[in-house]
Amino acid sequence: MRKTTLALGVAAAAALALLLLAPVSLMQYVDPIAFLIVGGGTVLVTLLRSGIDPFRHSLAAILRRGQDGAARVEILAQIFNELALIARRDGPVALEHHKVDDSFLANGLARFVDGADEERLRHFLDRELSRLEEQHLAQLDCWRGWIDHAPAMGLIGTIFGLVGVLGNISDPRAIGPALGLALLTTLYGALLANLVGVPVLARLQRRLREERAYCEKISDGLTVLARGGSSRQMREALQSQPPSPPVLKLVGNG
């Protein structure tokens, strides 16, 4: 991933350098109509295809501040040690008013307090993990759609521009803006797909994989808690395994 990200950075820097050193104004690459067609069209089609909630949740996951995985697991281990101490000393019912910040942990803890044994609790947690996986797939689908739709909207803008060229073939002054629209929409589509969609999808994949792994650790910890396991068993269940990195892949207009 590092090599691919470095290659993307070098390519973007080279493209920017060419634009800055070229004997033309950067304003020639700015067209509000072209950007409205491609940018607005990409956002609209993505929302219509995948829905507002998955798109909004994906943005929240991307913008959420990252946390060190080992430190997060260590904090989780401390939380479970405290929960196990209270449960052994005062019984599971004493955890009813114990506040936890994570919603997945709170739901599982509520089931444990309600008297669910290890088997029933594991069954509930597996269902919650499946539901979480469905939400993650919907969020990833938003940005896979974005990567597909941006070049397609660029192609639509190109067709609009070419129609304008053919419709004003006798007026040389009208050909330039129409041809510019045709070319810039293709450029904007490629940029939105490769410089926005691809990196965002890779970052989202990493964040959601980390969240899934964290929820699996919570599930294992709650299972050990329901079993009445020791602190050593609790810590073994929460041992961290780093998720594999996602692979960046550029897309084109084809």
PyRosetta script that sets phi, psi and omega in degrees:
from pyrosetta import init, pose_from_sequence

init()
pose = pose_from_sequence("MRKTTLALGVAAAAALALLLLAPVSLMQYVDPIAFLIVGGGTVLVTLLRSGIDPFRHSLAAILRRGQDGAARVEILAQIFNELALIARRDGPVALEHHKVDDSFLANGLARFVDGADEERLRHFLDRELSRLEEQHLAQLDCWRGWIDHAPAMGLIGTIFGLVGVLGNISDPRAIGPALGLALLTTLYGALLANLVGVPVLARLQRRLREERAYCEKISDGLTVLARGGSSRQMREALQSQPPSPPVLKLVGNG")
pose.set_psi(1, -38.4)
pose.set_omega(1, -179.2)
pose.set_phi(2, -62.7)
pose.set_psi(2, -41.4)
pose.set_omega(2, 179.8)
pose.set_phi(3, -64.9)
pose.set_psi(3, -40.8)
pose.set_omega(3, 179.6)
pose.set_phi(4, -66.8)
pose.set_psi(4, -42.8)
pose.set_omega(4, 178.2)
pose.set_phi(5, -63.3)
pose.set_psi(5, -39.7)
pose.set_omega(5, 177.7)
pose.set_phi(6, -63.8)
pose.set_psi(6, -41.1)
pose.set_omega(6, 178.7)
pose.set_phi(7, -63.0)
pose.set_psi(7, -41.6)
pose.set_omega(7, 177.2)
pose.set_phi(8, -62.3)
pose.set_psi(8, -42.4)
pose.set_omega(8, 179.7)
pose.set_phi(9, -63.9)
pose.set_psi(9, -41.6)
pose.set_omega(9, 178.8)
pose.set_phi(10, -64.9)
pose.set_psi(10, -42.8)
pose.set_omega(10, 179.4)
pose.set_phi(11, -63.4)
pose.set_psi(11, -42.6)
pose.set_omega(11, 178.8)
pose.set_phi(12, -65.1)
pose.set_psi(12, -41.4)
pose.set_omega(12, 178.8)
pose.set_phi(13, -64.5)
pose.set_psi(13, -40.3)
pose.set_omega(13, 179.0)
pose.set_phi(14, -65.0)
pose.set_psi(14, -41.7)
pose.set_omega(14, 178.4)
pose.set_phi(15, -64.0)
pose.set_psi(15, -40.8)
pose.set_omega(15, 178.8)
pose.set_phi(16, -65.4)
pose.set_psi(16, -40.1)
pose.set_omega(16, 178.9)
pose.set_phi(17, -63.9)
pose.set_psi(17, -40.0)
pose.set_omega(17, 178.4)
pose.set_phi(18, -63.6)
pose.set_psi(18, -39.2)
pose.set_omega(18, 178.9)
pose.set_phi(19, -65.9)
pose.set_psi(19, -40.4)
pose.set_omega(19, -178.0)
pose.set_phi(20, -71.5)
pose.set_psi(20, -34.1)
pose.set_omega(20, -177.6)
pose.set_phi(21, -88.2)
pose.set_psi(21, -14.1)
pose.set_omega(21, -179.2)
pose.set_phi(22, -68.3)
pose.set_psi(22, 146.9)
pose.set_omega(22, -178.2)
pose.set_phi(23, -80.1)
pose.set_psi(23, 41.9)
pose.set_omega(23, 177.7)
pose.set_phi(24, -135.1)
pose.set_psi(24, 159.9)
pose.set_omega(24, 179.0)
pose.set_phi(25, -80.0)
pose.set_psi(25, 141.2)
pose.set_omega(25, 177.3)
pose.set_phi(26, -64.0)
pose.set_psi(26, -21.7)
pose.set_omega(26, 179.6)
pose.set_phi(27, -64.8)
pose.set_psi(27, -18.3)
pose.set_omega(27, 177.8)
pose.set_phi(28, -68.3)
pose.set_psi(28, -18.0)
pose.set_omega(28, 179.6)
pose.set_phi(29, -96.4)
pose.set_psi(29, 5.5)
pose.set_omega(29, -179.1)
pose.set_phi(30, -109.4)
pose.set_psi(30, 119.5)
pose.set_omega(30, 177.5)
pose.set_phi(31, -141.1)
pose.set_psi(31, 106.6)
pose.set_omega(31, -177.6)
pose.set_phi(32, -58.8)
pose.set_psi(32, -36.9)
pose.set_omega(32, -179.2)
pose.set_phi(33, -66.4)
pose.set_psi(33, -43.7)
pose.set_omega(33, 178.8)
pose.set_phi(34, -63.0)
pose.set_psi(34, -41.6)
pose.set_omega(34, -179.9)
pose.set_phi(35, -67.7)
pose.set_psi(35, -36.3)
pose.set_omega(35, 178.5)
pose.set_phi(36, -65.1)
pose.set_psi(36, -41.3)
pose.set_omega(36, 179.3)
pose.set_phi(37, -63.1)
pose.set_psi(37, -49.0)
pose.set_omega(37, -174.3)
pose.set_phi(38, -79.6)
pose.set_psi(38, -52.2)
pose.set_omega(38, -177.8)
pose.set_phi(39, -66.1)
pose.set_psi(39, -51.1)
pose.set_omega(39, 179.9)
pose.set_phi(40, -63.9)
pose.set_psi(40, -40.8)
pose.set_omega(40, 179.0)
pose.set_phi(41, -64.4)
pose.set_psi(41, -40.5)
pose.set_omega(41, -179.7)
pose.set_phi(42, -64.3)
pose.set_psi(42, -45.3)
pose.set_omega(42, 179.4)
pose.set_phi(43, -64.1)
pose.set_psi(43, -45.1)
pose.set_omega(43, -177.5)
pose.set_phi(44, -62.8)
pose.set_psi(44, -47.7)
pose.set_omega(44, -178.1)
pose.set_phi(45, -66.5)
pose.set_psi(45, -37.1)
pose.set_omega(45, 178.3)
pose.set_phi(46, -62.7)
pose.set_psi(46, -43.8)
pose.set_omega(46, 179.7)
pose.set_phi(47, -66.8)
pose.set_psi(47, -40.6)
pose.set_omega(47, 179.2)
pose.set_phi(48, -67.4)
pose.set_psi(48, -32.9)
pose.set_omega(48, -177.8)
pose.set_phi(49, -77.7)
pose.set_psi(49, -43.4)
pose.set_omega(49, -171.0)
pose.set_phi(50, -110.1)
pose.set_psi(50, -18.3)
pose.set_omega(50, -179.1)
pose.set_phi(51, 98.1)
pose.set_psi(51, 159.0)
pose.set_omega(51, -176.4)
pose.set_phi(52, -74.9)
pose.set_psi(52, -43.3)
pose.set_omega(52, -175.0)
pose.set_phi(53, -62.0)
pose.set_psi(53, -49.0)
pose.set_omega(53, 177.5)
pose.set_phi(54, -59.9)
pose.set_psi(54, -37.6)
pose.set_omega(54, 179.4)
pose.set_phi(55, -66.7)
pose.set_psi(55, -42.7)
pose.set_omega(55, 179.6)
pose.set_phi(56, -65.6)
pose.set_psi(56, -42.3)
pose.set_omega(56, 179.2)
pose.set_phi(57, -67.0)
pose.set_psi(57, -34.4)
pose.set_omega(57, 177.8)
pose.set_phi(58, -66.1)
pose.set_psi(58, -39.4)
pose.set_omega(58, 177.0)
pose.set_phi(59, -64.2)
pose.set_psi(59, -39.7)
pose.set_omega(59, 178.5)
pose.set_phi(60, -63.0)
pose.set_psi(60, -39.7)
pose.set_omega(60, 179.2)
pose.set_phi(61, -67.4)
pose.set_psi(61, -37.9)
pose.set_omega(61, -179.1)
pose.set_phi(62, -68.9)
pose.set_psi(62, -41.9)
pose.set_omega(62, -175.0)
pose.set_phi(63, -83.8)
pose.set_psi(63, -11.7)
pose.set_omega(63, -179.9)
pose.set_phi(64, -64.9)
pose.set_psi(64, 138.0)
pose.set_omega(64, -178.7)
pose.set_phi(65, -65.0)
pose.set_psi(65, 130.5)
pose.set_omega(65, -179.5)
pose.set_phi(66, -71.3)
pose.set_psi(66, 150.6)
pose.set_omega(66, 179.9)
pose.set_phi(67, -124.8)
pose.set_psi(67, 147.8)
pose.set_omega(67, 176.0)
pose.set_phi(68, -65.6)
pose.set_psi(68, 125.7)
pose.set_omega(68, -174.3)
pose.set_phi(69, -62.6)
pose.set_psi(69, -43.8)
pose.set_omega(69, -178.6)
pose.set_phi(70, -65.0)
pose.set_psi(70, -41.1)
pose.set_omega(70, 179.3)
pose.set_phi(71, -66.6)
pose.set_psi(71, -36.9)
pose.set_omega(71, 179.8)
pose.set_phi(72, -66.3)
pose.set_psi(72, -40.3)
pose.set_omega(72, 178.3)
pose.set_phi(73, -68.1)
pose.set_psi(73, -37.1)
pose.set_omega(73, 178.3)
pose.set_phi(74, -63.0)
pose.set_psi(74, -41.4)
pose.set_omega(74, 176.5)
pose.set_phi(75, -63.6)
pose.set_psi(75, -40.6)
pose.set_omega(75, 179.2)
pose.set_phi(76, -63.4)
pose.set_psi(76, -39.5)
pose.set_omega(76, 177.8)
pose.set_phi(77, -62.2)
pose.set_psi(77, -40.0)
pose.set_omega(77, 178.0)
pose.set_phi(78, -64.9)
pose.set_psi(78, -39.1)
pose.set_omega(78, 178.3)
pose.set_phi(79, -62.7)
pose.set_psi(79, -44.0)
pose.set_omega(79, -179.0)
pose.set_phi(80, -69.4)
pose.set_psi(80, -34.6)
pose.set_omega(80, 175.3)
pose.set_phi(81, -61.7)
pose.set_psi(81, -40.2)
pose.set_omega(81, 178.0)
pose.set_phi(82, -67.0)
pose.set_psi(82, -41.4)
pose.set_omega(82, 178.5)
pose.set_phi(83, -63.3)
pose.set_psi(83, -42.8)
pose.set_omega(83, -180.0)
pose.set_phi(84, -64.5)
pose.set_psi(84, -38.3)
pose.set_omega(84, 179.1)
pose.set_phi(85, -63.4)
pose.set_psi(85, -44.5)
pose.set_omega(85, -180.0)
pose.set_phi(86, -66.1)
pose.set_psi(86, -42.5)
pose.set_omega(86, -178.0)
pose.set_phi(87, -64.7)
pose.set_psi(87, -39.4)
pose.set_omega(87, 179.1)
pose.set_phi(88, -71.8)
pose.set_psi(88, -34.4)
pose.set_omega(88, -175.9)
pose.set_phi(89, -80.5)
pose.set_psi(89, -45.1)
pose.set_omega(89, -172.7)
pose.set_phi(90, -118.4)
pose.set_psi(90, -3.0)
pose.set_omega(90, -178.9)
pose.set_phi(91, 93.1)
pose.set_psi(91, 158.8)
pose.set_omega(91, -178.1)
pose.set_phi(92, -57.5)
pose.set_psi(92, -32.0)
pose.set_omega(92, -177.8)
pose.set_phi(93, -62.2)
pose.set_psi(93, -25.9)
pose.set_omega(93, -179.3)
pose.set_phi(94, -67.0)
pose.set_psi(94, -15.4)
pose.set_omega(94, 179.7)
pose.set_phi(95, -86.7)
pose.set_psi(95, 0.0)
pose.set_omega(95, -175.0)
pose.set_phi(96, -59.5)
pose.set_psi(96, -38.4)
pose.set_omega(96, -177.4)
pose.set_phi(97, -104.4)
pose.set_psi(97, 14.4)
pose.set_omega(97, 177.7)
pose.set_phi(98, -79.5)
pose.set_psi(98, 122.1)
pose.set_omega(98, -174.5)
pose.set_phi(99, -88.1)
pose.set_psi(99, 131.3)
pose.set_omega(99, 172.7)
pose.set_phi(100, -129.7)
pose.set_psi(100, 148.2)
pose.set_omega(100, -174.3)
pose.set_phi(101, -81.7)
pose.set_psi(101, -33.5)
pose.set_omega(101, -175.0)
pose.set_phi(102, -78.1)
pose.set_psi(102, 128.7)
pose.set_omega(102, -176.6)
pose.set_phi(103, -68.8)
pose.set_psi(103, -36.2)
pose.set_omega(103, 179.3)
pose.set_phi(104, -64.0)
pose.set_psi(104, -44.4)
pose.set_omega(104, 177.7)
pose.set_phi(105, -65.2)
pose.set_psi(105, -40.3)
pose.set_omega(105, -179.2)
pose.set_phi(106, -63.1)
pose.set_psi(106, -41.8)
pose.set_omega(106, 179.7)
pose.set_phi(107, -65.5)
pose.set_psi(107, -44.3)
pose.set_omega(107, 179.2)
pose.set_phi(108, -66.5)
pose.set_psi(108, -37.8)
pose.set_omega(108, 179.0)
pose.set_phi(109, -66.0)
pose.set_psi(109, -36.8)
pose.set_omega(109, 177.6)
pose.set_phi(110, -63.0)
pose.set_psi(110, -39.2)
pose.set_omega(110, 177.0)
pose.set_phi(111, -65.3)
pose.set_psi(111, -39.5)
pose.set_omega(111, 177.9)
pose.set_phi(112, -63.5)
pose.set_psi(112, -42.7)
pose.set_omega(112, 179.1)
pose.set_phi(113, -64.4)
pose.set_psi(113, -34.7)
pose.set_omega(113, -179.9)
pose.set_phi(114, -72.7)
pose.set_psi(114, -3.3)
pose.set_omega(114, 174.2)
pose.set_phi(115, 104.3)
pose.set_psi(115, 11.5)
pose.set_omega(115, 179.1)
pose.set_phi(116, -67.7)
pose.set_psi(116, 132.0)
pose.set_omega(116, 176.6)
pose.set_phi(117, -79.7)
pose.set_psi(117, -177.3)
pose.set_omega(117, -174.6)
pose.set_phi(118, -60.9)
pose.set_psi(118, -42.9)
pose.set_omega(118, -177.2)
pose.set_phi(119, -66.8)
pose.set_psi(119, -48.5)
pose.set_omega(119, 179.6)
pose.set_phi(120, -65.0)
pose.set_psi(120, -37.4)
pose.set_omega(120, 178.8)
pose.set_phi(121, -66.3)
pose.set_psi(121, -42.1)
pose.set_omega(121, 177.4)
pose.set_phi(122, -62.1)
pose.set_psi(122, -40.7)
pose.set_omega(122, 178.5)
pose.set_phi(123, -62.3)
pose.set_psi(123, -43.7)
pose.set_omega(123, 178.2)
pose.set_phi(124, -63.1)
pose.set_psi(124, -44.4)
pose.set_omega(124, -178.0)
pose.set_phi(125, -67.1)
pose.set_psi(125, -34.6)
pose.set_omega(125, 176.4)
pose.set_phi(126, -64.7)
pose.set_psi(126, -39.0)
pose.set_omega(126, 176.5)
pose.set_phi(127, -64.9)
pose.set_psi(127, -40.7)
pose.set_omega(127, 178.8)
pose.set_phi(128, -65.7)
pose.set_psi(128, -37.6)
pose.set_omega(128, 177.5)
pose.set_phi(129, -66.6)
pose.set_psi(129, -38.1)
pose.set_omega(129, 177.3)
pose.set_phi(130, -65.0)
pose.set_psi(130, -41.2)
pose.set_omega(130, 177.5)
pose.set_phi(131, -64.9)
pose.set_psi(131, -39.3)
pose.set_omega(131, 176.9)
pose.set_phi(132, -63.4)
pose.set_psi(132, -40.1)
pose.set_omega(132, 178.9)
pose.set_phi(133, -62.8)
pose.set_psi(133, -39.5)
pose.set_omega(133, 177.8)
pose.set_phi(134, -63.1)
pose.set_psi(134, -41.8)
pose.set_omega(134, 177.3)
pose.set_phi(135, -63.2)
pose.set_psi(135, -41.0)
pose.set_omega(135, 179.8)
pose.set_phi(136, -65.5)
pose.set_psi(136, -40.7)
pose.set_omega(136, 178.8)
pose.set_phi(137, -63.9)
pose.set_psi(137, -37.8)
pose.set_omega(137, 177.8)
pose.set_phi(138, -65.3)
pose.set_psi(138, -38.7)
pose.set_omega(138, 178.2)
pose.set_phi(139, -67.0)
pose.set_psi(139, -43.4)
pose.set_omega(139, 178.4)
pose.set_phi(140, -64.8)
pose.set_psi(140, -34.9)
pose.set_omega(140, 179.4)
pose.set_phi(141, -62.9)
pose.set_psi(141, -32.2)
pose.set_omega(141, 177.2)
pose.set_phi(142, -56.9)
pose.set_psi(142, -47.6)
pose.set_omega(142, -173.6)
pose.set_phi(143, -83.3)
pose.set_psi(143, -25.3)
pose.set_omega(143, 169.4)
pose.set_phi(144, -65.9)
pose.set_psi(144, -39.3)
pose.set_omega(144, 174.9)
pose.set_phi(145, -64.1)
pose.set_psi(145, -41.8)
pose.set_omega(145, 177.3)
pose.set_phi(146, -55.2)
pose.set_psi(146, -46.9)
pose.set_omega(146, -178.1)
pose.set_phi(147, -63.7)
pose.set_psi(147, -33.4)
pose.set_omega(147, 177.8)
pose.set_phi(148, -77.2)
pose.set_psi(148, -39.6)
pose.set_omega(148, -172.2)
pose.set_phi(149, -76.2)
pose.set_psi(149, -34.6)
pose.set_omega(149, -175.4)
pose.set_phi(150, -59.7)
pose.set_psi(150, -51.3)
pose.set_omega(150, 176.4)
pose.set_phi(151, -62.9)
pose.set_psi(151, -34.1)
pose.set_omega(151, 178.7)
pose.set_phi(152, -64.4)
pose.set_psi(152, -42.0)
pose.set_omega(152, 176.7)
pose.set_phi(153, -66.6)
pose.set_psi(153, -34.2)
pose.set_omega(153, 174.6)
pose.set_phi(154, -61.9)
pose.set_psi(154, -39.5)
pose.set_omega(154, 178.1)
pose.set_phi(155, -66.4)
pose.set_psi(155, -39.4)
pose.set_omega(155, 177.3)
pose.set_phi(156, -61.8)
pose.set_psi(156, -44.0)
pose.set_omega(156, 177.5)
pose.set_phi(157, -62.9)
pose.set_psi(157, -36.2)
pose.set_omega(157, 177.3)
pose.set_phi(158, -62.9)
pose.set_psi(158, -41.6)
pose.set_omega(158, 178.3)
pose.set_phi(159, -63.6)
pose.set_psi(159, -41.7)
pose.set_omega(159, 176.3)
pose.set_phi(160, -57.5)
pose.set_psi(160, -46.6)
pose.set_omega(160, -178.9)
pose.set_phi(161, -62.6)
pose.set_psi(161, -42.5)
pose.set_omega(161, -179.8)
pose.set_phi(162, -67.2)
pose.set_psi(162, -35.7)
pose.set_omega(162, 174.7)
pose.set_phi(163, -62.2)
pose.set_psi(163, -39.8)
pose.set_omega(163, 176.9)
pose.set_phi(164, -64.6)
pose.set_psi(164, -36.5)
pose.set_omega(164, 177.4)
pose.set_phi(165, -64.0)
pose.set_psi(165, -48.4)
pose.set_omega(165, -178.3)
pose.set_phi(166, -67.6)
pose.set_psi(166, -32.7)
pose.set_omega(166, -179.8)
pose.set_phi(167, -75.2)
pose.set_psi(167, -16.9)
pose.set_omega(167, -179.6)
pose.set_phi(168, -124.4)
pose.set_psi(168, 35.6)
pose.set_omega(168, -175.8)
pose.set_phi(169, -63.2)
pose.set_psi(169, -24.5)
pose.set_omega(169, -179.5)
pose.set_phi(170, -88.5)
pose.set_psi(170, -5.6)
pose.set_omega(170, -178.9)
pose.set_phi(171, -117.3)
pose.set_psi(171, 97.5)
pose.set_omega(171, -176.6)
pose.set_phi(172, -58.9)
pose.set_psi(172, -30.5)
pose.set_omega(172, -178.2)
pose.set_phi(173, -70.5)
pose.set_psi(173, -23.7)
pose.set_omega(173, -179.9)
pose.set_phi(174, -89.7)
pose.set_psi(174, -17.3)
pose.set_omega(174, -177.7)
pose.set_phi(175, -69.1)
pose.set_psi(175, -40.7)
pose.set_omega(175, -177.1)
pose.set_phi(176, -57.1)
pose.set_psi(176, -54.5)
pose.set_omega(176, 178.9)
pose.set_phi(177, -60.8)
pose.set_psi(177, -38.8)
pose.set_omega(177, -179.6)
pose.set_phi(178, -66.9)
pose.set_psi(178, -40.9)
pose.set_omega(178, 178.8)
pose.set_phi(179, -68.5)
pose.set_psi(179, -36.5)
pose.set_omega(179, 175.8)
pose.set_phi(180, -61.7)
pose.set_psi(180, -41.2)
pose.set_omega(180, 177.2)
pose.set_phi(181, -61.0)
pose.set_psi(181, -42.7)
pose.set_omega(181, -178.8)
pose.set_phi(182, -62.0)
pose.set_psi(182, -41.5)
pose.set_omega(182, -177.1)
pose.set_phi(183, -78.2)
pose.set_psi(183, -41.3)
pose.set_omega(183, -175.7)
pose.set_phi(184, -69.6)
pose.set_psi(184, -33.4)
pose.set_omega(184, 178.1)
pose.set_phi(185, -65.9)
pose.set_psi(185, -37.0)
pose.set_omega(185, 174.7)
pose.set_phi(186, -63.2)
pose.set_psi(186, -43.3)
pose.set_omega(186, 178.1)
pose.set_phi(187, -62.0)
pose.set_psi(187, -47.2)
pose.set_omega(187, -178.9)
pose.set_phi(188, -62.5)
pose.set_psi(188, -38.8)
pose.set_omega(188, 179.3)
pose.set_phi(189, -62.6)
pose.set_psi(189, -43.0)
pose.set_omega(189, 178.7)
pose.set_phi(190, -66.5)
pose.set_psi(190, -39.5)
pose.set_omega(190, -179.5)
pose.set_phi(191, -67.4)
pose.set_psi(191, -43.9)
pose.set_omega(191, -179.3)
pose.set_phi(192, -65.1)
pose.set_psi(192, -34.3)
pose.set_omega(192, 179.6)
pose.set_phi(193, -73.9)
pose.set_psi(193, -47.5)
pose.set_omega(193, -170.1)
pose.set_phi(194, -91.4)
pose.set_psi(194, -32.1)
pose.set_omega(194, -178.4)
pose.set_phi(195, -98.9)
pose.set_psi(195, -9.6)
pose.set_omega(195, 175.9)
pose.set_phi(196, -118.6)
pose.set_psi(196, -59.0)
pose.set_omega(196, -173.2)
pose.set_phi(197, -63.9)
pose.set_psi(197, -47.6)
pose.set_omega(197, -176.7)
pose.set_phi(198, -64.3)
pose.set_psi(198, -50.5)
pose.set_omega(198, 178.3)
pose.set_phi(199, -63.1)
pose.set_psi(199, -38.9)
pose.set_omega(199, -179.9)
pose.set_phi(200, -64.6)
pose.set_psi(200, -42.3)
pose.set_omega(200, 178.7)
pose.set_phi(201, -62.0)
pose.set_psi(201, -42.1)
pose.set_omega(201, 179.3)
pose.set_phi(202, -63.8)
pose.set_psi(202, -42.9)
pose.set_omega(202, 179.0)
pose.set_phi(203, -65.2)
pose.set_psi(203, -40.5)
pose.set_omega(203, -179.8)
pose.set_phi(204, -65.9)
pose.set_psi(204, -41.2)
pose.set_omega(204, 177.6)
pose.set_phi(205, -58.5)
pose.set_psi(205, -42.7)
pose.set_omega(205, -179.9)
pose.set_phi(206, -65.6)
pose.set_psi(206, -44.8)
pose.set_omega(206, -178.8)
pose.set_phi(207, -64.5)
pose.set_psi(207, -43.3)
pose.set_omega(207, -177.9)
pose.set_phi(208, -71.2)
pose.set_psi(208, -33.4)
pose.set_omega(208, 176.1)
pose.set_phi(209, -65.7)
pose.set_psi(209, -39.2)
pose.set_omega(209, 177.0)
pose.set_phi(210, -65.8)
pose.set_psi(210, -40.6)
pose.set_omega(210, 179.7)
pose.set_phi(211, -66.4)
pose.set_psi(211, -39.6)
pose.set_omega(211, 177.5)
pose.set_phi(212, -62.7)
pose.set_psi(212, -45.4)
pose.set_omega(212, 179.7)
pose.set_phi(213, -62.6)
pose.set_psi(213, -38.4)
pose.set_omega(213, 179.8)
pose.set_phi(214, -66.5)
pose.set_psi(214, -41.8)
pose.set_omega(214, 178.7)
pose.set_phi(215, -67.7)
pose.set_psi(215, -33.7)
pose.set_omega(215, 175.9)
pose.set_phi(216, -64.6)
pose.set_psi(216, -37.0)
pose.set_omega(216, 176.9)
pose.set_phi(217, -66.1)
pose.set_psi(217, -40.0)
pose.set_omega(217, 176.0)
pose.set_phi(218, -60.8)
pose.set_psi(218, -43.2)
pose.set_omega(218, 179.2)
pose.set_phi(219, -60.7)
pose.set_psi(219, -44.3)
pose.set_omega(219, 178.9)
pose.set_phi(220, -64.3)
pose.set_psi(220, -41.4)
pose.set_omega(220, 179.5)
pose.set_phi(221, -63.9)
pose.set_psi(221, -41.4)
pose.set_omega(221, 178.6)
pose.set_phi(222, -66.1)
pose.set_psi(222, -35.7)
pose.set_omega(222, 177.9)
pose.set_phi(223, -64.5)
pose.set_psi(223, -43.7)
pose.set_omega(223, 176.7)
pose.set_phi(224, -63.5)
pose.set_psi(224, -38.2)
pose.set_omega(224, 178.6)
pose.set_phi(225, -62.8)
pose.set_psi(225, -43.2)
pose.set_omega(225, 179.1)
pose.set_phi(226, -66.7)
pose.set_psi(226, -28.2)
pose.set_omega(226, 179.5)
pose.set_phi(227, -79.1)
pose.set_psi(227, -13.8)
pose.set_omega(227, -175.7)
pose.set_phi(228, 76.8)
pose.set_psi(228, 32.7)
pose.set_omega(228, -176.4)
pose.set_phi(229, -72.0)
pose.set_psi(229, 166.7)
pose.set_omega(229, -179.0)
pose.set_phi(230, -83.0)
pose.set_psi(230, 172.3)
pose.set_omega(230, 178.0)
pose.set_phi(231, -63.1)
pose.set_psi(231, -34.8)
pose.set_omega(231, 178.8)
pose.set_phi(232, -65.8)
pose.set_psi(232, -44.1)
pose.set_omega(232, 177.0)
pose.set_phi(233, -63.6)
pose.set_psi(233, -36.5)
pose.set_omega(233, 178.0)
pose.set_phi(234, -62.6)
pose.set_psi(234, -45.8)
pose.set_omega(234, -178.4)
pose.set_phi(235, -68.5)
pose.set_psi(235, -36.6)
pose.set_omega(235, 177.4)
pose.set_phi(236, -64.0)
pose.set_psi(236, -35.9)
pose.set_omega(236, 179.4)
pose.set_phi(237, -69.0)
pose.set_psi(237, -22.2)
pose.set_omega(237, -176.2)
pose.set_phi(238, -103.2)
pose.set_psi(238, 12.6)
pose.set_omega(238, 178.9)
pose.set_phi(239, -59.9)
pose.set_psi(239, 135.1)
pose.set_omega(239, -173.6)
pose.set_phi(240, -84.7)
pose.set_psi(240, 137.6)
pose.set_omega(240, 170.6)
pose.set_phi(241, -126.0)
pose.set_psi(241, 114.9)
pose.set_omega(241, -175.3)
pose.set_phi(242, -64.5)
pose.set_psi(242, 136.0)
pose.set_omega(242, 179.7)
pose.set_phi(243, -69.8)
pose.set_psi(243, 150.5)
pose.set_omega(243, 177.4)
pose.set_phi(244, -71.8)
pose.set_psi(244, 142.2)
pose.set_omega(244, -176.2)
pose.set_phi(245, -73.1)
pose.set_psi(245, 147.5)
pose.set_omega(245, 175.6)
pose.set_phi(246, -73.5)
pose.set_psi(246, 162.6)
pose.set_omega(246, -179.2)
pose.set_phi(247, -109.1)
pose.set_psi(247, 127.9)
pose.set_omega(247, 176.7)
pose.set_phi(248, -81.2)
pose.set_psi(248, 140.2)
pose.set_omega(248, 178.4)
pose.set_phi(249, -142.8)
pose.set_psi(249, 121.6)
pose.set_omega(249, -179.6)
pose.set_phi(250, -72.4)
pose.set_psi(250, 151.2)
pose.set_omega(250, 177.5)
pose.set_phi(251, -123.1)
pose.set_psi(251, 159.0)
pose.set_omega(251, 179.7)
pose.set_phi(252, -123.8)
pose.set_psi(252, -168.8)
pose.set_omega(252, -178.4)
pose.set_phi(253, -88.4)
pose.set_psi(253, -6.4)
pose.set_omega(253, -176.6)
pose.set_phi(254, -79.1)
pose.dump_pdb("model.pdb")
